[in-house]
Amino acid sequence: EFMKRPWAILTGITLLGFILRLFILTQRGSFEFDEAFSTYFAAMDINALWAHLRFENNPPGYFVGLHFWMQILGNTDLAARSLSMLFGMAAIPLLNVIGVRLAGKAAGLFSAFLLAISTLPVFYSTEARMYAMYLFLTLAAVWFYLNLEERREKNLSSSGARGGFFLACSLLVWTHITAWMI
């Protein structure tokens, strides 16, 4: 009976993750050291942003995304941090889909639950840095890879899965300096 509506359970888990992240997001003070650099770069016009990113350790993907995000939502702590919250929230159902595919419904829901409540994913979903985006893109790459392998085994066209995998991995490399290891 419990597992007859996994989408309802996943919705509840995702809502729980949202509530936890929103609570932490509203309790955080002003930007910390790295966040200040992220928003400082992102608030620049795009040409200045590219010029200043030469001095940043990480690739420009997150900063360019944050730049356009802040163009839409404004230059506030909440607006800047909300991009990470969006990626952190999107990772929850994506991990469920991967878990279901690899180990079944219960494993998918349990893994999504753990991601929804775990301290580090919750915290990094409320920080104006690239870590939640990094997690989401890693999960997207895994999902596309699993699709690619499944389609290859069934001798089906895999151009969409191949393109998605390439896109996710390319965005990963443009997001964090360690992404080449994924």
N, C-alpha and C positions, 0 to 999 in steps of 0.2 A: 504494500500500500504506500509506504513511504517513498519509494523510488518510481512511482507511476507518473509523477509530474516533476521530472528533474529540472525543467525550465523554471518552474515556480521556486524550487529550492535554490537554483542558481540566481534567480532574481533577488531572493532574500539575502543570499550571501553577498551579492554585489551591492545591495543596498546597505548591508552592514559595513562593508568596506568603505562605501561612500560616507556613511555617518562617522566612522572612525577618522577618516581622512579630513572630513570637513571640520570635525571637532579640533583636531590637531592644527589644521590650517588656521582656524580662527583664534587659536591660543598662542600662536607663534608671534614673537615680537618682530622687530625690524630685521632686515637682512643680516645674515652672518657673512663672514669674510668672502667665501667663494661666491655666494649668491650676489653680493654687491658687485663683483666683477662681471657676472653674467648679465645683470641688469644694466650695468654701466655700458657694456659693449652693445647690448641689444637696443638701448635707447638712442644710439648714434644713428646718423643717416647711413644708408647701406654702404656707401663708398668708404666712409670713415671706419665702419665696422670691419670691412675686409682688411683695411690697412692696419688696424689695431690687433686683429686676430693673429697677426704674425708672431705676437709675443705670448699668445696663449698656448698652453701645452696640448689642449684638445683640439680636434678638427672643428670646422666652423658650423656643422650642420645644426646643432642645437641652438647656437647663438643666432643664426639666421632665422630659424623657426621662431625663436622667442622674439626676435625683432618684429616679425610680421604679426605675431600674436599680440604683442604689446601695442602695435599700431591700431589694432582692432579694439582691445579691451582697456588700454590705457597703461600708464606707467606707475602702477601701485604695487605694493607687496603682494596683495591678494591676486591681482591680475597676473603678475609674473609667475607666481607659484601655481596658479590654476592650470597652466599648461602641463606641468608635471603631474598634477592630480588627474587630468584627463588621460594621460598615458598610463598612470598607475591603475586607474579604474578600468581602462580597456584591457589591461593585462589579465584581470581576474577571469572574465569569461573565456578569453583566449587560452589561458592555462587549463581551464575546464575542458575545452574542446580537445586539446592535446592529451590531457589525462584520460578522457573517454576513449580516444582513439588508441592509446597505448595500453590501457589497463582496465577500461570499463567505466560505467557511470559512477559508481561509488568512489573510485579513485579520482576521477575528474572533479567531482564535487568536493571531495576532501582536499585535494590540492588547491582548488579555488578558495576554499574556506581558509586554509592556512595562509595563502597569499593575502587574503582580505584582512586578516587579523595580525599578521606577523609584524613585529616592531619595525624592522628595517624597511620593508617595502612601504609600510604606512608612512614612516618618517620621510623617506626619499620621494614619496608622492606629494609631499608638501614643501619641498625644497626647490628653489629656482636653479636647479642644476639638471644635468642630462641623464641622471641615473634611472629615473622611471621610464624615460624614452628608450634608454639602452635596454632595459628589461623587456619592454613591449616589442621592440624590434628584434631582439633575440628570440622571443617566443614566436613572432611572426615568421622568422627565418626557419625555425624548427617546424612550424606548421606547414609552410610551403615545401620544405624538404620531405616531410612525411607524405604529402600529396604527390610530390615528384616521384618518390619511390613506389608508392602504390600504383600510380599510373604507368610507370615503367614496367612493373611486374605484370600488369594486365595488358601490356602492349597498346595502351591508349595514348593519344596525343598529350604531350606534357608541356606544350609551349607556355600555357598560362602559369602552371606551377613553376616552371623554370624561370619565367620572367618575374614572378613574384619573389622567388628565392633570390634572384639576382638583385632585385630592387631592395629587398629587406637587408641583404648583406651590404649592398652599396651604401644605404642610409646608415647602417651600423658603423661602417668604417668612417663615415663623415660625422659620426656622433661622439665617439670616444676613442681615445688613443689605444686602448687594449682590444678593440673590436676585431682586429685581425686574427685574434686567437679563437674566435667563435667558429 
